[in-house]
Amino acid sequence: MRSTFMGLEMGRRGVITHQASLDITGHNVANANTPGYSRQVPIVQTTAPYAAMGMYNVTPGQFGTGVMMEDITRMRDTFSDMQVRDESPSFGYWGQMETVLNTIEVIMNEPTDEGLRGVIDGLWEAWQTLVESPESDAVRAVVRERGIAVADTFNHMYHQLTNLRQDLNIQVKAKVEEINSTAQQIADLNTQIRTITVSGQSPNDLNDRLDLLLDKLSELVDAQINFEADGTATVMLGGAPLVMGSRSVGVGLIPDTQGMHRVVWDYDPESHPGTVVISPPMTASHNEINLQSGELMGLLEARGVAETSTLGSKTNLIPGVMDALNELARAMVIEVNSIHRQGFSLNNINGALPDEINFFSEDGLDVSDSGLEWAKLIAMDALIIADVQNIAAAGSPTLDGTGTPINFGDGSNALKLAQIKHSLSAALGSVTIDDYWRSKVSSMGVMAGEAIRMADNQAVLLNSLEARRQSVSGVSLDEEMTNMIRSQHAYNAAARYLTTVDEAIDVIVNRMGIVGR
């Protein structure tokens, strides 16, 4: 027979267990909207049964001794976690590419009259008008202004792209700082989780914080994540450890030959969390991180790098557009000047030889040097700016040696200049200036469309995976209310049972054996 007082212990266990269940329900409700929180569930089981020792038992079986809470577990779908973290780097990568490509499209401003193509077409139209009125200073002034507009548009676009590249370089530094900070937080959590796990407890809230940091890191870079037996997370990046146990390895920045940040491993424990910028400029001895995807990868590919890199096919996105602008500006200078120098201006009406005046300035420039920043340097020639009569619209002298007009109203050279639009340019690889820029704009449009499509697809996929994960981990207030009512009723019943046992013991202690007194 078990002791009567065992009923008190059984009631106590019931009250404590159901009180804990109510506390867990309250914790779930309180964190219903907390990012990364996983619903917690009590794991209860019966305590060891009570049986009297002896060969012959007088009871029909073992008496139960109540209930106990064995553990508090969090509801987490590890497979969904893995899928979310596998897809997050692509989402981060395409999101960055979409943003940058959209910005480039805004800078290009095509197809509009204010775009580069429209401005260049305006110059060809002005030359065509000058063919019909080569003696008109007003028409010549329009040609000059259209030329200035072409040069200014090249300059402005190049300046905007340069600023965009610098902005992305700053973002690269910010992302590296974020990676280092996140890695250090993961390492710190690993220390706490290991301490609690080895003591036999479940660090549920710490695990939620760890999972949230891992999700964040997965958008930044394509990290490989493994969990150890002690609950800690090991994070690998490009085949090398970023976080192992309580230690994180920093990510550093090193300047390339253009002053752009290049991402390398930083093994100096004193330099992080944060960012270290290593000098002098990069050499082959530094360990570059092999990135495949993620926000940082998208920024690096869009911004571009100077040296040979492990980055993908879209490396040097912005520098590629800048190079195209430089090639086009150089072709404009070569094609327009080569014809303009063959013509005669109104200030050389009786000259026997052409003026040899450039329309676009070549002062201090070598047109054979394709490595110059032509889009930045292109400008109108000072002689054209000073006097529109220096525009060489005529193809031959307009007066003979005695001053007699022979070719009044000659605009044949202006016609040649207008026809550049449809002429093949050797400087561009035997394509017209118009077709060259049209192909570049089309390529950017295709790339932007791909980025938008891929970013949207990844967003839909991630939303689907997150919804599936939340179906397991998320807090349902309706379900928690049901659990609360069930735990409340069980708590009330256990308390009532405890009162009943107390009354029975009171009878035994205080009233038994006093009959007849």
Residue pairs with C-beta under 8 A, 6 or more apart in sequence:
1 52
1 58
1 59
2 50
2 52
2 63
4 501
4 504
4 505
4 508
5 505
6 50
6 63
6 65
7 497
7 501
7 504
7 505
8 498
8 501
8 502
8 505
9 65
9 66
10 64
10 65
10 66
10 497
10 501
11 66
11 494
11 495
11 497
11 498
11 501
12 66
12 498
13 47
13 65
13 66
13 67
13 68
14 66
14 67
14 490
14 491
14 493
14 494
14 497
14 498
15 491
15 494
15 495
15 498
16 69
17 42
17 44
17 67
17 68
17 69
17 494
18 487
18 488
18 490
18 491
18 494
19 491
20 42
20 69
21 42
21 44
21 69
21 483
21 487
21 490
21 491
22 484
22 487
22 488
22 491
24 40
24 41
24 42
24 72
25 480
25 483
25 484
25 487
26 484
27 40
28 39
28 40
28 475
28 480
29 475
29 477
29 480
29 484
31 37
31 475
32 475
32 477
32 480
35 212
36 208
36 209
36 211
36 212
36 215
37 208
37 473
37 475
38 74
38 75
38 76
38 204
38 207
38 208
38 211
38 473
39 74
39 75
39 473
39 474
39 475
39 476
40 72
40 73
40 74
40 75
40 204
41 72
41 73
41 74
41 75
42 69
42 71
42 72
43 69
43 70
43 71
43 72
43 73
44 67
44 68
44 69
44 70
45 67
45 68
45 70
46 64
46 65
46 66
46 67
46 68
47 64
47 65
47 66
47 67
47 68
48 65
49 62
49 63
49 64
49 65
50 62
50 63
50 64
50 65
51 57
51 59
51 62
51 63
52 58
52 59
71 202
72 202
72 204
73 202
73 204
74 202
74 204
74 207
74 208
74 473
75 472
75 473
76 207
76 211
76 472
76 473
77 468
77 469
77 472
77 473
80 465
80 468
80 469
80 472
81 211
81 469
83 465
84 215
84 218
84 462
84 465
84 466
84 469
85 214
85 215
85 218
85 223
85 225
87 458
87 461
87 462
87 465
88 215
88 218
88 219
88 294
88 462
89 218
89 219
89 221
89 222
89 223
89 292
89 293
89 294
89 297
90 293
90 454
90 458
91 219
91 455
91 458
91 459
91 461
91 462
92 218
92 219
92 220
92 293
92 294
92 295
92 298
93 293
93 294
93 295
93 297
93 298
94 298
94 451
94 454
94 455
94 458
95 295
95 298
95 455
95 458
96 295
96 298
96 299
96 302
97 298
97 301
97 302
97 314
97 317
97 451
97 454
97 455
98 448
98 451
98 452
98 454
98 455
100 164
100 168
100 298
100 299
100 302
100 317
100 318
101 302
101 317
101 444
101 447
101 448
101 451
102 448
103 164
104 161
104 164
104 317
104 318
104 321
104 444
104 448
105 444
105 445
105 448
107 157
107 160
107 161
107 164
108 115
108 116
108 157
108 321
108 441
108 444
109 115
109 116
110 116
110 117
110 441
111 117
111 118
111 441
112 118
113 119
113 122
116 153
116 154
116 157
116 328
116 437
117 434
117 437
117 438
117 441
119 146
119 149
119 150
119 153
120 150
120 332
120 421
120 433
120 434
120 437
121 421
121 434
122 146
122 149
122 150
123 143
123 146
123 147
123 149
123 150
124 417
124 418
124 420
124 421
125 146
125 418
126 139
126 142
126 143
126 146
127 143
127 414
127 415
127 417
127 418
128 414
128 415
128 418
129 139
129 142
129 143
130 136
130 139
130 140
130 142
130 143
130 391
130 393
130 411
130 414
131 393
131 411
131 412
131 414
131 415
131 418
132 411
133 139
133 411
134 393
134 394
134 409
134 410
134 411
134 414
135 346
135 408
135 409
137 388
137 389
140 388
140 389
140 391
140 393
141 388
143 388
143 391
144 380
144 384
144 385
144 388
144 391
147 359
147 360
147 380
147 384
148 380
148 385
150 332
150 378
151 360
151 378
151 379
151 380
154 325
154 328
154 329
154 332
154 374
154 375
154 376
154 378
155 375
155 376
155 378
155 379
157 325
157 375
158 322
158 325
158 326
158 373
158 375
158 376
159 376
161 318
161 321
161 322
161 325
162 322
162 376
164 318
165 260
165 303
165 304
165 318
165 319
165 322
168 299
168 302
168 303
168 318
169 260
169 261
169 303
171 299
172 253
172 261
172 263
172 296
172 299
172 300
172 303
173 253
173 261
173 275
175 220
175 295
175 296
175 299
176 251
176 252
176 253
176 261
176 263
176 275
176 296
177 273
177 274
177 275
178 220
179 217
179 220
179 221
179 242
179 251
179 296
180 248
180 250
180 251
180 272
180 273
180 274
180 275
181 273
181 274
182 213
182 216
182 217
182 220
183 217
183 235
183 242
183 243
183 248
183 249
183 250
183 251
183 272
183 273
184 248
184 272
184 273
185 213
186 210
186 213
186 214
186 217
186 233
186 235
186 243
186 248
187 243
187 245
187 246
187 247
187 248
188 246
189 206
189 209
189 210
189 213
190 210
190 232
190 233
190 243
190 245
190 246
191 245
191 246
192 203
192 206
193 203
193 206
193 207
193 210
193 230
193 231
193 232
194 230
194 231
194 232
194 245
194 246
196 202
196 203
196 206
197 203
197 230
197 231
198 230
203 231
207 231
210 233
214 223
214 225
214 233
214 235
217 223
217 235
218 225
218 294
219 294
219 295
220 294
220 295
220 296
221 237
221 291
221 293
221 294
221 295
221 296
221 297
222 237
222 291
222 292
222 293
222 294
222 297
223 235
223 236
223 237
223 242
224 235
224 236
224 237
225 233
225 234
225 235
225 236
226 233
226 234
226 236
227 233
227 234
228 234
228 245
232 245
233 243
234 241
234 243
234 244
234 245
235 241
235 242
235 243
235 244
236 242
237 289
237 291
238 289
238 290
238 291
238 292
239 290
240 249
240 265
240 287
240 289
241 249
242 248
242 249
242 251
243 249
248 272
249 265
249 266
249 267
250 265
250 266
250 267
250 268
250 269
250 271
250 272
250 273
250 274
250 276
251 263
251 264
251 265
251 266
251 272
251 275
251 289
252 263
252 264
252 265
252 266
252 268
252 271
252 275
252 276
252 277
252 278
253 261
253 262
253 263
253 264
253 275
253 276
253 277
253 278
254 261
254 262
254 264
254 277
254 278
254 281
254 282
254 286
255 261
255 262
255 277
255 279
255 281
255 282
256 262
256 281
256 282
256 305
256 306
256 307
257 281
257 282
257 306
257 307
258 306
260 303
260 304
260 305
260 306
261 277
262 282
262 288
262 305
262 307
263 288
263 289
263 291
263 296
263 300
264 278
264 282
264 286
264 287
264 288
264 289
265 286
265 287
265 289
266 272
266 276
266 278
268 276
278 286
282 307
288 309
288 310
290 310
291 297
291 300
291 310
291 311
292 312
297 311
297 312
300 309
300 311
300 315
301 311
301 312
301 314
301 315
301 316
301 317
302 314
302 317
302 318
303 317
303 318
304 315
304 316
304 317
304 318
304 319
304 320
305 311
305 315
305 316
309 315
314 447
317 447
321 440
321 444
322 373
322 375
324 436
324 437
324 440
325 374
325 375
326 370
326 372
326 373
326 374
326 375
327 370
327 374
327 427
327 428
327 436
328 375
328 428
328 433
328 436
328 437
328 440
329 374
329 375
329 377
329 378
330 367
330 370
330 372
330 374
330 427
331 425
331 427
331 428
331 433
331 436
332 360
332 378
332 433
333 360
333 362
333 365
333 367
333 374
333 378
334 367
334 425
334 427
335 420
335 423
335 425
335 427
335 433
336 359
336 360
336 417
336 420
337 358
337 359
337 360
337 362
337 367
339 413
339 416
339 417
339 420
340 357
340 358
340 359
340 391
340 392
340 413
340 417
341 354
341 355
341 356
341 357
341 358
341 392
342 354
342 392
342 395
342 413
342 416
343 354
343 355
343 392
343 393
343 394
343 395
343 413
343 414
343 416
344 351
344 354
344 355
344 392
344 394
344 395
344 396
344 397
344 398
344 410
344 413
345 355
345 357
345 389
345 390
345 391
345 392
345 393
345 394
346 389
346 390
346 391
346 398
347 355
347 387
347 389
347 390
348 354
348 355
348 392
348 397
349 397
349 398
349 399
350 397
350 398
350 399
350 400
350 401
350 403
351 397
352 397
354 392
355 390
355 392
357 381
357 383
357 384
357 390
357 392
358 381
358 383
359 380
359 381
359 384
359 391
359 392
359 417
360 378
360 379
360 380
360 381
361 378
361 379
361 380
361 381
361 382
362 381
363 382
365 372
365 377
366 372
383 390
384 390
384 391
392 413
393 410
393 411
393 413
393 414
394 407
394 410
394 411
394 412
394 413
395 410
395 412
395 413
395 416
396 407
396 410
396 412
397 406
397 407
398 405
398 406
398 407
398 408
398 410
399 405
399 406
400 406
420 433
421 432
421 433
421 434
422 432
422 434
423 432
424 430
424 431
424 432
425 431
425 432
425 433
425 436
428 436
431 439
